[in-house]
């Protein structure tokens, strides 16, 4: 089973961090008494600019969860159609070979789900199996890729599409001037990532290349539910973001990676490329410390963070897309794709080029 194609898609509005900061100083209902705090927090995110699904001035009118979720559905459909069309165009895959669409997001909801609406909108085959996943957060890009691989392992004559749409700007809470909300307003951006995973027999039939998905592993960390997630109310999504995230990473990631690789007769030295979720500076630094690596080992993740911010589940797919298109390793190189998210949990996907 191979990753045959990847892509990203973004909303049309892009603003520098300075432009976002200027808008946010007047955004909160109760005002922001100490704008210097906001400036300091934003300056430490490693983000230079981000994509947004609406002009900044229009966020003031999004004063109910219903309004923001309507924008989420509208934008998710646009980005999803763009991404799936790009995968099919680039690969030349006949649509009737799509066995499943796995859609992941943690920034909006829809019923019928986004994948159902896209099948209708794009006139895709009606027998596609749909798996919408909500609640995995940042880890869902890696988890969705692993679940796509599981599917085509069972159905090697078929293909699976993974679609991640995250519109993090729509989760801003105007009555919440907590430090986690101020941090998230400077860190998270909007965007979409997608991947086409194809079963072995279909790859042979159509002559597809691409990195093979060798194995994956999910790990749940007990008693860590308060580390990251959402507090959901009638007002929508209120960020839960603990300062303990880097500590949890340092305590667990190195051991998880070593155990996963050892089960396949490998060590960290056998990994030629690290494809890491762009969690933020402190998380990327914790990843490097936990694995005994350097900032340079995660240079593509740092660059993606700088260009677009943290895209939640789409982040690791953005880094994967950069590797696929501009930094393809030599044949035989092994890569490890890693993301972490609410639960708290991690997922690793071992690739071979």
N, C-alpha and C positions, 0 to 999 in steps of 0.2 A: 504494500500500500504506500502510495506516494502523495506528497503535496505537489500537485501539478501546477497550480497557479495561486497567486495571492493578489490582493489589491487593497487600497484604502479609498475612502471618499470623505469629503469634508463639506460642511455648510459654507455658504458664500461669504460669510462675514469674518474677517480676521482683524484682530486688534492687538497692538503691542501691550506689554504689561503696564506701561505708563498710562495708556489710554484707559485700560480697565480700572486701574487704581483711581484715576480721576473720577470715573463714573461711580465707583463704589463708595467714595467718600460721602456721597449724598444719597445713597441707596437705602440705608437702613431706616426703618420707621422712627425709631427713637433717637436717631442721630448717632454719630460716632464721636465721642468726646475727645478721644485721643487718636487722631489720624496718624500720628507717628508710629503707633503700634501696628496699624495696618500696613504702613510703608515698610516697616522692618520685616514683618512676616512675608510680604510679597517679594521683598528683595532676596530672601533666602530660599526661594522655591526652585531656582535654576531655570525658570521659564522666561523667555523673551517675548513670546506672543502666543495667542491661542485662537482657535476657530470658535465661532458662536452661531447658534441657529437663528438669532435675531439681532438687529442693531441694538447696541447697548441701551439706547433711550427707550426701547420698547419693553424692557424688562419691568419697568415700573408698573405697567398695566397688567402684568401677569400676577394678579393678586389672589388667585385661588388655585388649588391643586387641579381643578377641572380645566382651567385655562391653560396651565402649563402642560398638562398631559395631552390636551388637544394639539398643542404645538409639537410635542414629542411624537405623536402618531404621524402627523403630517410630514415632519422632517425625516423620521425614521423610514417612512415609505419612499421618500425621494432618494435618500442615501442608499437604502437597501436595493432599490431598483438599479441605481447606478453601479453598485458594487457587483451584484449578480450578473448584470449584463456584461460587465468588464471580464468577469471570470469566464463566462461562456464564449465571449468573443476571442479572448486570448487563447483559450485552450481548444476552441473548435468543438467542444463537447456537445453532442446532440442532446437537447433538453430531456428527451425520453430516457436518457441514461441516469438522470438524477434520481437517486433512491430516497434521499432524505434531505431536508433542510433543518439544521439545528440553529435556532436563533437565540442569542443571549443578550441580556441587558439587565441593568439594575437601576435605571434612571427614568423609567416609565413603564406603563402597562397597557395592554390592549386585549380585548376579547370581542371578536375573533383576534387572534394574535397576528403580529406583523407578518409572519411567514404565510399565514393564510391569505392575508390581504395582498401580498406580493404574488402569490400563485394566481389569484384572480386578476390582478392588475397587469401582470406580465404574460398572461395566458400560458402558464406553465402546465405540464402534464398534471392531470387531476389525481393520479395515484401516488404522488409524492407523499412520503410519510413525514409528518411534522413533529418536531420536538422543541417547543419553546421553553427556555430555561430562565427563571428569574431567581435572584437571591444570592448568586455566587460572587457577585461583585468583581473585583479586579482579577480574581483567579479564573474567571470564566473563559477568557481567551485561550488559556492553556487547557482547561477542562473540556471546553467545547472541541478543541482539536483532538484531544484524546478520545472523546466520545465519537467523533467522526471516524477516527481510525478503527474503533471497536465495531462500528457499523459496517464499514467496507471489508473488515476481516470476516464478518459473518456473511456478507454479500459481495464477493470479489468481482462480480460482473457489473457492479453499480458504482455510483459516485455519491459523495456526500458534500453538501455545501455548509460551511460554518459562516454565520453572519452575526457580527457584533455591532450594535449601534448604541452608543452611549452619549447622551446629551446632558452632561453634568451641570451646565449652567442653569438648567431648568429646576435644579434642586435647591438653589439659593433660598434661604429663609430670611425675610426682611425683618422679622422680630427677634432674630437670633444673632447677637453680637458676641457669642462665645468664641474663644480662641480656635477651637476646631473649625467653626464655620468661617472665621476670617482666613484661616490657613487654606481651607478647601476653595474659597473664592479666588485665591491666588494661584492655586495648583492645578485644578482640574479643568479640562477643556472638552470640546464636543468633537465627535468624529466617529468613523465607521471603519472596521477592518473585516476582511472576508478571506476565506481560503477554500480551495477546491481539493478534496482528498478523494483519490480514485483507487479502487480495488485492484489487486494484482492482475486478475484475468483481463479486466477492462484496460489496464495500462498496457498489457502485452498486445491486446487487440488493436489499440489505437496508437501504439508506439510512443506512449508518454514517458517522459523523464521527470526528474525532480528528486528531492530528498526523500528517502524512505523513512517512515515512522517505525522505529524498531521496538519501542516499548514506552509505557507511561506508568506513572505512579501518583496516586492521590494520598495525602496524609492529613488527617484531622487532628488538631491539637485540643485535647479535652480541657474544659474549664477556661476557655479563652473567648467566650461569646461577647464579652464587653470590650474587646480590643478594637473592633471595627464593625461598621454596619450602618443601619438606618434606624432611627426611632420614627415610626410611621404613625401619623395622626391625620385628622381632617385637614391639616395644613400641608400635608405632603411628606416629603423626605427630609428629616432632620439628621444631619451627619453625626455619626458616632465615630470618633477618631482619637484613640488613646495615644499618649506619649510613649506607651509601652511597645508599640509596633516594632521599632528597631531592636528592642531587647528580645522580643519573641523570635525575631529573625535570627539574631545571633545565637540564641539558645538551641535552635532547632535545625536551621537550614543545612549547616555543614554535615551534621549527622545523617539527615535525610538523604542528601546527595550521595554521600559515601555509601550508605546502605543500598541505595538504588543501583549505583554503578557496580558495586561489588557483586551484586546478584547476577551481573552480566559479565563478570571477569574484567571489569574496568576500574580505573581510578580517575581522579580529577585531571591528571596529566594527559589522559587520553582524549580530553575534550578540546577541540580546536577552536570552537566558536561558542560563546555564551550569549543566548538570546533571552535577556532579562526584562521583565515588566518594569516600566518606568515609574516606580512608586513615589519618587521624590528624592531629594538629595540624601536625607538621613537614611532612607530605606536602601538606596543604592550603595551607600557607604557601609551599611550594616551587611548587605549581601557580600560585598567585597571582603569585609573582615571575617565573616563566617566561613568563606570559602578560601581564604588566603590568597585573594586575587587583588588586582590593582584597578584603578579608575580606567586605565586604558583597556582592560579586558572588557569593560562595559561601555566602551566609547559610543557605540551605536545607540544604546539606551539613553545615555546622557544627551546625545544629540537630538533624539526624538523628544525627550523632555523639554529641551530648550526650544524646539520648533513649535510644539503643539501642546505642551503640558501633559498631565496624566490623563489618559483617556479611559481610565478604568479597564474594563475587559478588552477594549480595542487596542490598548497600549502595546501589549506583547505581540499582537498581530501586525502593528505598524512596524515594530523592530524586525519581525520576521520578513515583512515585505521589503524592507530596506536591504536585508541580507539577500533575499531572492533576486532582487533587481540590480543591486549595485555592488554587493560584497560576497558573491558566491564563493564558498570555499572550494579547495581542490577536491577532486574525486577521492572518496574514501574518508574524508574528514568527518569526524563526529561533532555534533552540536547538541547542547542541552538547552531546551527552552523551559523557562521557569517563571511561574507567577504565584503570588500569594494573595489571600483575600479573606473576607469575613468567614467566621467559623470558630477560630481562626484556622487556616488551612493552607496547604501548598499543593501544587501539581507540577510534575516534571514530565517532559516529553523528550525522549532520546531520538535524535535524527542522524541519519548517515547519508552523505552526499555521493 
